[in-house]
Amino acid sequence: MPSLLDMRRRIKSVKNTQQITKAMKMVAAAKLKRAQDNVTAARPFAVKMGEVLGNLSANIGTEFSSPLLNERGDEKYLIVLVSADKGLCGGFNANIMKAAQNFLKENSDKQAEMIPVGRKGRDFFKRRSIDFVEEYIGLTGSGRVELSDAMEIAQKVTKTFTDDESIDKVFLVFTEFKTVLTQTVKVEQLLPIPSIKTESTEDTGAQAEYIYEQPAEEIFGKLLPMQVQTQIYRAMLESVASEQGSRMTAMDSASKNAGELIDSLTLNMNRIRQAAITKEIIEVVSGAAAA
């Protein structure tokens, strides 16, 4: 049976841990608000970019050709994996690693390379038999996402895809933010850019009317790299918001569990103390009776 001093030390240790988890929950809540605002602000631009590209692709027909649009084979994949740089965020990292592994298993007959964005994804797949084209660490650890970082990644992905003709498709694996309690891992094809149709085109067959000062082909050529950048930037924003939401939920659960453990340890400590007091009283009474 542990001594009274041991129980007090354990209770003090758990209380210190509870203070840390409560502080981490508050920090994650503050970062989540900012990240959620960034996601909300970035989504309309990404949707509108898709609508404009859908209208342009419907109008230019086969007169325009781009390596970012042209379909290739289906033999080799490049995977851009967006994970966290830190842990203590519940099942966030485990879920995205599992999704990436499942994708690789489903396409086990394909060759695959990876560009990990985030320390956890890099460390996990570094021990697996997959080659890294490049790795980006420490970009989201502070809870912020810089557009310049997304541009750098997008340029690397685009250059790798255009220079290496053996790469047939590029996939983006990230966690999409739904709510604080709900995040969904998404696997989306990034390159070649899939055919994009606007909702109005799918529902009514009508095309939006745009007036272009430059030829549509010239604008299209400039928008395609920007679309890659936009999707990577959005994925990083979604990932940061999902990470902070998952961390806030995990730290809240940890704080509650610590409280329950403190109550249980306190109860045991009181029982030990009561047993010790009872033992002393029995010894005193026994000694008096013997005298």
For each residue, the residues with C-beta under 8 A, 3 or more apart:
1: 272
2: 6 7 10 272
3: 6 7 272
4: 7 8 269 272 273 276
5: 8 9
6: 2 3 9 10
7: 2 3 4 10 11 265 268 269 272
8: 4 5 11 12 269
9: 5 6 12 13
10: 2 6 7 13 14 265
11: 7 8 14 15 262 265 266 269
12: 8 9 15 16
13: 9 10 16 17
14: 10 11 17 18 258 261 262 265
15: 11 12 18 19 258 262
16: 12 13 19 20
17: 13 14 20 21 254 258
18: 14 15 21 22 254 255 258 259 262
19: 15 16 22 23
20: 16 17 23 24
21: 17 18 24 25 251 254 255 258
22: 18 19 25 26 251 255
23: 19 20 26 27
24: 20 21 27 28 88 247 251
25: 21 22 28 29 247 248 251 252 255
26: 22 23 29 30
27: 23 24 30 31
28: 24 25 31 32 244 245 247 248 251
29: 25 26 32 33 244 248
30: 26 27 33 34
31: 27 28 34 35 143 240 244
32: 28 29 35 36 180 241 244 245 248
33: 29 30 36 37
34: 30 31 37 38 143 144
35: 31 32 38 39 143 177 237 240 241 244
36: 32 33 39 40 177 241
37: 33 34 40 41
38: 34 35 41 42 145 237 240 241
39: 35 36 42 43 177 234 237 238 241
40: 36 37 43
41: 37 38 44 45
42: 38 39 45 46 233 234 237
43: 39 40 46 47 234
44: 41 47 48
45: 41 42 48 49 230
46: 42 43 49 50 230 231 234
47: 43 44 50 51
48: 44 45 51 52
49: 45 46 52 53 223 226 227 230
50: 46 47 53 54 196 198 227
51: 47 48 54 55 196 198 199 208
52: 48 49 55 56 210 223
53: 49 50 56 57 193 196 220 223 224 227
54: 50 51 57 58 196 197 198 201
55: 51 52 58 59 198 201 207 208 210
56: 52 53 59 60 216 219 220 223
57: 53 54 60 69 195 196 220
58: 54 55 197 201 207
59: 55 56 207 216
60: 56 57 63 64 216 217 220
61: 64
62: 65
63: 60 217
64: 60 61 69 216 217 220 221
65: 62 69 70
66: 69 70 220 221 224
67: 70 161 162 192
68: 158 161 162 191 192 193 224 225 228
69: 57 64 65 66 192 193 224
70: 65 66 67 192
71: 192
72: 165 167 168 169 192
73: 76 168
74: 110 168 169
75: 110 111 166 168
76: 73 110 111 112 113 166 167 168 169
77: 107 110 111 112 113 167 168 169 170 171
78: 112 113 114 115 133 157 160 161 167 169 170 171
79: 100 103 104 112 113 114 115 170 171 173
80: 114 115 117 153 157 170 171 172 173 190 232 235
81: 96 100 114 115 116 117 118 121 125 173 174
82: 96 117 118 121 172 173 174 175 235 236 239
83: 93 96 97 116 117 118 119 120 121 122 124 239
84: 87 89 92 93 118 119 120 140 141 239 243
85: 118 119 120 137 138 139 140 141
86: 89 119 120 141
87: 84 93 120
88: 24 247 250 251
89: 84 86 92 93 243 244 246 247 250
90: 246 247 249 250 253
91: 94 95 246
92: 84 89 95 96 175 183 242 243 246 247
93: 83 84 87 89 96 97 120 121 124
94: 91 97 98
95: 91 92 98 99 175 183 185
96: 81 82 83 92 93 99 100 121 173 174 175 185
97: 83 93 94 100 101 120 121 124 125
98: 94 95 101 102
99: 95 96 102 103 173 185 187
100: 79 81 96 97 103 104 121 125 173
101: 97 98 104 105
102: 98 99 105 106
103: 79 99 100 106 107 171 173 187
104: 79 100 101 107 108 112 130
105: 101 102 108
106: 102 103
107: 77 103 104 110 112
108: 104 105
109:
110: 74 75 76 77 107
111: 75 76 77
112: 76 77 78 79 104 107 130
113: 76 77 78 79 130 131 132 133 167
114: 78 79 80 81 125 130 131 132 133
115: 78 79 80 81 132 133 134 135 136 153 156 157 160
116: 81 83 121 122 125 132 135 136
117: 80 81 82 83 121 135 136 139 140 153 236
118: 81 82 83 84 85 121 122 136 137 139 140 239
119: 83 84 85 86 122 123 137 138 141
120: 83 84 85 86 87 93 97 123 124
121: 81 82 83 93 96 97 100 116 117 118 124 125
122: 83 116 118 119 125 126 132 135 137
123: 119 120 126 127
124: 83 93 97 120 121 127 128
125: 81 97 100 114 116 121 122 128 130 132
126: 122 123 132
127: 123 124
128: 124 125
129:
130: 104 112 113 114 125
131: 113 114
132: 113 114 115 116 122 125 126 135
133: 78 113 114 115 156 160
134: 115 156 160
135: 115 116 117 122 132
136: 115 116 117 118 139 149 152 153
137: 85 118 119 122
138: 85 119 141
139: 85 117 118 136 145 146 149 236
140: 84 85 117 118 143 144 145 236 239 240 243
141: 84 85 86 119 138
142:
143: 31 34 35 140 240 244
144: 34 140 240
145: 38 139 140 149 150 233 236 237 240
146: 139 149 150
147: 150 151 233
148: 151 152
149: 136 139 145 146 152 153 236
150: 145 146 147 153 154 229 232 233 236
151: 147 148 154 155 229 233
152: 136 148 149 155 156
153: 80 115 117 136 149 150 156 157 232
154: 150 151 157 158 225 228 229 232 233
155: 151 152 158 159 225 229
156: 115 133 134 152 153 159 160
157: 78 80 115 153 154 160 161 170 190 191 228 232
158: 68 154 155 161 162 191 225 228
159: 155 156 162 163
160: 78 115 133 134 156 157 163 164 167
161: 67 68 78 157 158 164 167 170 191
162: 67 68 158 159
163: 159 160
164: 160 161 167
165: 72
166: 75 76
167: 72 76 77 78 113 160 161 164 170
168: 72 73 74 75 76 77
169: 72 74 76 77 78 189 191 192
170: 77 78 79 80 157 161 167 189 190 191
171: 77 78 79 80 103 187 188 189 190
172: 80 82 186 187 188 189 190 231 232 235
173: 79 80 81 82 96 99 100 103 185 186 187
174: 81 82 96 185 186 235 236 238 239
175: 82 92 95 96 183 184 185 186 238 239 242 243
176: 183 184 185 186 238 242
177: 35 36 39 183 238 241 242 245
178: 182 183 184
179: 182 245
180: 32 245 248 249
181: 245 249
182: 178 179
183: 92 95 175 176 177 178 242 245 246
184: 175 176 178
185: 95 96 99 173 174 175 176
186: 172 173 174 175 176
187: 99 103 171 172 173
188: 171 172 231
189: 169 170 171 172 192 194
190: 80 157 170 171 172 193 228 231 232
191: 68 157 158 161 169 170 228
192: 67 68 69 70 71 72 169 189
193: 53 68 69 190 196 224 227 228
194: 189
195: 57
196: 50 51 53 54 57 193
197: 54 58 201 202
198: 50 51 54 55 201 202 207 208
199: 51 202 203
200: 203 204 206 207 208
201: 54 55 58 197 198 204 205 206 207
202: 197 198 199
203: 199 200
204: 200 201
205: 201
206: 200 201
207: 55 58 59 198 200 201
208: 51 55 198 200
209:
210: 52 55
211:
212: 215 216 219
213:
214: 218 219
215: 212 218 219
216: 56 59 60 64 212 219 220
217: 60 63 64 220 221
218: 214 215 221 222
219: 56 212 214 215 216 222 223
220: 53 56 57 60 64 66 216 217 223 224
221: 64 66 217 218 224
222: 218 219 225 226
223: 49 52 53 56 219 220 226 227
224: 53 66 68 69 193 220 221 227 228
225: 68 154 155 158 222 228 229
226: 49 222 223 229 230
227: 49 50 53 193 223 224 230 231
228: 68 154 157 158 190 191 193 224 225 231 232
229: 150 151 154 155 225 226 232 233
230: 45 46 49 226 227 233 234
231: 46 172 188 190 227 228 234 235
232: 80 150 153 154 157 172 190 228 229 235 236
233: 42 145 147 150 151 154 229 230 236 237
234: 39 42 43 46 230 231 237 238
235: 80 82 172 174 231 232 238 239
236: 82 117 139 140 145 149 150 174 232 233 239 240
237: 35 38 39 42 145 233 234 240 241
238: 39 174 175 176 177 234 235 241 242
239: 82 83 84 118 140 174 175 235 236 242 243
240: 31 35 38 140 143 144 145 236 237 243 244
241: 32 35 36 38 39 177 237 238 244 245
242: 92 175 176 177 183 238 239 245 246
243: 84 89 92 140 175 239 240 246 247
244: 28 29 31 32 35 89 143 240 241 247 248
245: 28 32 177 179 180 181 183 241 242 248 249
246: 89 90 91 92 183 242 243 249 250
247: 24 25 28 88 89 90 92 243 244 250 251
248: 25 28 29 32 180 244 245 251 252
249: 90 180 181 245 246 252 253
250: 88 89 90 246 247 253 254
251: 21 22 24 25 28 88 247 248 254 255
252: 25 248 249 255 256
253: 90 249 250 256 257
254: 17 18 21 250 251 257 258
255: 18 21 22 25 251 252 258 259
256: 252 253 259 260
257: 253 254 260 261
258: 14 15 17 18 21 254 255 261 262
259: 18 255 256 262 263
260: 256 257 263 264
261: 14 257 258 264 265
262: 11 14 15 18 258 259 265 266
263: 259 260 266 267
264: 260 261 267 268
265: 7 10 11 14 261 262 268 269
266: 11 262 263 269 270
267: 263 264 270 271
268: 7 264 265 271 272
269: 4 7 8 11 265 266 272 273
270: 266 267 273 274
271: 267 268 274 275
272: 1 2 3 4 7 268 269 275 276
273: 4 269 270 276 277
274: 270 271 277 278
275: 271 272 278 279
276: 4 272 273 279 280
277: 273 274 280 281
278: 274 275 281 282
279: 275 276 282 283
280: 276 277 283 284
281: 277 278 284 285
282: 278 279 285 286
283: 279 280 286 287
284: 280 281 287 288
285: 281 282 288 289
286: 282 283 289 290
287: 283 284 290 291
288: 284 285 291
289: 285 286
290: 286 287
291: 287 288
